[in-house]
Amino acid sequence: PPAQRRFAQAALSELLGGVGFFHGRSLLRSERQEEPVPGAEAALLTAVPSRSCFPRGFLWDEGFHLLLLGRWDPALAREILAHWLDLMNADGWIPREQILGDEARAR
């Protein structure tokens, strides 16, 4: 129905408007130092819930974002997923929140 189509178009439009590219270093806790230390330089293509309030990637949210993006553009969904997998450390851990760079840290 037209009302559902408009709703779906608005939802997809809002989701696409939240896709952003972030680059920088996360600050990590260190057992050896009291202050956080910069992590490795990283890049992340991700859909964020609100660029103005939350300019950083959230792994849990990304799963839900990719459900819709995967239907609309499977290649874009795979690229975003690959960015998250690139953040995996040697122990197989992916931090659930990626605060990369000055923009993200400012919020």
Residue, then its C-alpha position, 0 to 999 in steps of 0.5 A: p500500500p502507498a502509506q507503507r511504501r512511503f514509510a519504507q522509503a523514509a526509513l531507507s532514506e534516513l538510514l542512508g543519510g546516517v552512513g558515514f566514514f570515520h577515520g582515526r585512532s580510538l583511545l584504549r585503556s592500558e594496564r601500564q598507564e593511567e591515561p588512555v593510549p591511542g590505538a592503531e589507526a583505523a577506518l570505518l564505514t558505518a551507519v550511525p543512529s544519529r550523526s549529530c548526537f552519535p558520530r561513531g559506530f556501534l556494532w550491535d546497531e550495525g547488525f540491524h542496519l545491515l538487515l535493511l541495507g543488505r536488501w537494498d544494496p548487498a554490495l554496500a552491506r558487505e563493504i560495511l561488514a568488511h570494515w567492522l571485521d577489519l577492526m577485529n584484534a588478534d584475539g577475535w574481539i571487535p570493540r562494540e563502539q568505535i570512537l574514531g577521530d576528533e569528531a567522534r571524541a567531541r561528542 
